[in-house]
Amino acid sequence: MLKLYYSPGACALASHIALEEAGAQFELQLVNLREGQQKSPEFLAINPAGSTPALVTPEGVLTENAVILGYIAQTHPDAKLADLDSRFNFHKMLSFCGFLGASLHPAIGRALFARPPLEGEAKDAAVEAGMVKYRIVEDSLFKGPWAMGDHYTVADGYLYVFCRWVKAAGLLDPERFPKLNAHIARMQARPAVQRALATEGIPAV
Ligand SMILES: N[C@@H](CCC(=O)N[C@@H](CS)C(=O)NCC(=O)O)C(=O)O
């Protein structure tokens, strides 16, 4: 059985949604980031980087959402969570996930979750730098109606996590980001997403 280490509302929600969409057999293990559980020896033995998500599979541990998402899509082909017939399309999807994980996530994470929190001009500058990444998604990377085009993929759950953060923070103006706002609504209508939110005890936005 798969085991996902997660923290409510954090980026592991993307992997959680993918497991729900896949109809996978899995269990969840909470890592309390506020209490610093990610730095405990027990968790560092799972992921030495001290971050969630981590997915324990029968073959070993996988980390990094982009990788976990690709693994879930490939190991649950019947769920059709990626274009598994086209090597190019599959990797195009991973490119998108790579942008989210390597570029957008650190930028918006710094703006919203820096410890200690940013304030004043420093916060404004960080928010602006973060929202530049959402502009790239809204204007260029997002194909519609789903991230990669006509078909839902695991990349949609990943995009949703980050859109959820900025929507909750009042930063995703519907007039400036119509596609991303519509995507949030489309995601939150999916039963798998509703199950993941309910299990993590976090609200829709
Ligand atoms: N690129 C990694 C980022 C993982 C990451 O930074 N996770 C955050 C939660 S969103 C975390 O666990 N941070 C640990 C901490 O705050 O110390 C991924 O996508 O899996």
The ligand as an ORCA input file, in Angstrom:
! r2SCAN-3c Opt
* xyz 0 1
  N       9.739     20.929     -4.691
  C       9.167     20.223     -3.556
  C       8.849     21.241     -2.480
  C       8.464     20.588     -1.197
  C       8.214     21.630     -0.118
  O       8.873     22.696     -0.067
  N       7.239     21.331      0.758
  C       6.937     22.211      1.858
  C       5.437     22.304      2.090
  S       4.615     23.162      0.755
  C       7.570     21.678      3.111
  O       7.379     20.538      3.460
  N       8.350     22.519      3.788
  C       9.055     22.125      4.952
  C       9.321     23.247      5.878
  O       8.546     24.215      5.842
  O      10.266     23.177      6.644
  C       7.926     19.445     -4.010
  O       7.204     19.925     -4.865
  O       7.685     18.342     -3.539
*
